[in-house]
Amino acid sequence: MMLTLQTYTVAFNRDGTPSQGYIVGRLNNGHRFLANNGDERTLQQLASGIKEQIGKRGVVRVGDDGRNLFIFDESGKL
């Protein structure tokens, strides 16, 4: 499912490395959802602080453990 990232926060370990991303997004049908970062690259982008991530597009899927997982769309095709 495609979505737009609306807000997020990142939790960090004591050593300053990012540990988990928490994402609130909106699906194309208007519904909101919560998700975690779906891969390490997404977590690094969320934690970078170099470029704002709000408004970026991505996809969300349900992981094996039942959590929603978000990854950024880098193809520009979504």
Phi and psi in degrees as a GROMACS rama.xvg file:
@    title "Ramachandran Plot"
@    xaxis  label "Phi"
@    yaxis  label "Psi"
@TYPE xy
-81.3743  152.794  MET-2
-156.425  168.713  LEU-3
-117.587  129.811  THR-4
-70.6015  125.647  LEU-5
-102.247  -38.9273  GLN-6
-160.155  162.951  THR-7
-161.782  163.986  TYR-8
-145.353  157.539  THR-9
-125.903  131.389  VAL-10
-91.5285  142.425  ALA-11
-119.35  148.927  PHE-12
-74.1881  167.49  ASN-13
-60.4941  -26.9242  ARG-14
-84.5988  3.01734  ASP-15
92.2569  -1.03656  GLY-16
-85.2005  144.479  THR-17
-69.5873  139.86  PRO-18
-112.562  -32.9058  SER-19
-159.78  138.848  GLN-20
-105.255  142.151  GLY-21
-121.695  120.375  TYR-22
-120.426  137.914  ILE-23
-114.968  126.445  VAL-24
-134.742  172.175  GLY-25
-123.793  127.835  ARG-26
-75.4047  164.408  LEU-27
-59.5737  -27.0006  ASN-28
-82.237  2.47355  ASN-29
95.2404  -13.5754  GLY-30
-73.8246  145.613  HIS-31
-95.9  160.251  ARG-32
-153.235  165.575  PHE-33
-111.321  147.109  LEU-34
-153.029  164.509  ALA-35
-104.694  165.765  ASN-36
-63.1092  140.711  ASN-37
-93.3499  -12.4235  GLY-38
-158.164  170.511  ASP-39
-66.866  -37.1591  GLU-40
-61.6037  -42.8684  ARG-41
-62.9941  -44.0462  THR-42
-59.6539  -43.5373  LEU-43
-64.1163  -39.0116  GLN-44
-64.11  -43.6941  GLN-45
-62.4756  -37.2411  LEU-46
-86.6278  -10.115  ALA-47
-63.3002  -40.0031  SER-48
73.0352  0.388403  GLY-49
-82.0837  -42.9295  ILE-50
-131.979  136.555  LYS-51
-63.3917  135.596  GLU-52
-98.9426  -16.0872  GLN-53
-62.3298  133.892  ILE-54
94.7131  -12.0988  GLY-55
-70.9805  153.338  LYS-56
-95.6601  155.184  ARG-57
-165.13  -169.803  GLY-58
-127.758  154.038  VAL-59
-129.225  141.265  VAL-60
-139.615  164.335  ARG-61
-94.1431  124.892  VAL-62
-76.8041  172.723  GLY-63
-58.8845  -28.1176  ASP-64
-91.5185  5.13767  ASP-65
91.3759  -4.8834  GLY-66
-81.0808  147.233  ARG-67
-74.473  135.01  ASN-68
-125.301  130.264  LEU-69
-109.27  138.005  PHE-70
-134.357  146.334  ILE-71
-70.324  147.298  PHE-72
-89.6376  112.911  ASP-73
-96.0906  -8.97276  GLU-74
-79.066  -24.3105  SER-75
76.0184  8.05842  GLY-76
-95.7555  -4.97564  LYS-77
